[in-house]
Amino acid sequence: MRLRLLGYVFSILLVLTSPGFAQQFARDLKELASRAGLSPRLVSPHVLRHAFASHLLHNGADLRIVQTLLGHTDISTTQIYTHIHQQRLKSLYDKFHPRR
C-alpha cells in the first residue's frame, strides 16, 4: 500500500513540474480557496508543500524520504522542517511534562 502511495505521489510531482503547470495550479488553488471562504493570500502551492512536509515529519516520516518526495538535492534544505517539528515537540513537552 505504501509503495503504491509513493508511486502516486511521484506521479503528481512529475505533473507539477511540467512547464506552465505551476502557474495554472497556483491560480486554480487560489480560486478554490476563495470559493471555500478562505483568504487566497494565505493559500499557495508553497503552503501546501510546507504543510505536506511538516505533517509527514510530525507523523514519523524519515527525513530522507521527505527529502526525496520534495525533490531536495541537499538534506539541509529539508532540515528546515525539522526545526518546526522540534518546536512542536518542545511545546508538547512543556505542556504535558509534570513539573516537580
Secondary structure as GFF3:
##gff-version 3
##sequence-region A 1 100
A	DSSP	alpha_helix	2	16	.	.	.	ID=ss1
A	DSSP	alpha_helix	21	35	.	.	.	ID=ss2
A	DSSP	three_ten_helix	40	42	.	.	.	ID=ss3
A	DSSP	alpha_helix	45	58	.	.	.	ID=ss4
A	DSSP	alpha_helix	63	70	.	.	.	ID=ss5
A	DSSP	alpha_helix	75	78	.	.	.	ID=ss6
A	DSSP	alpha_helix	80	96	.	.	.	ID=ss7
###
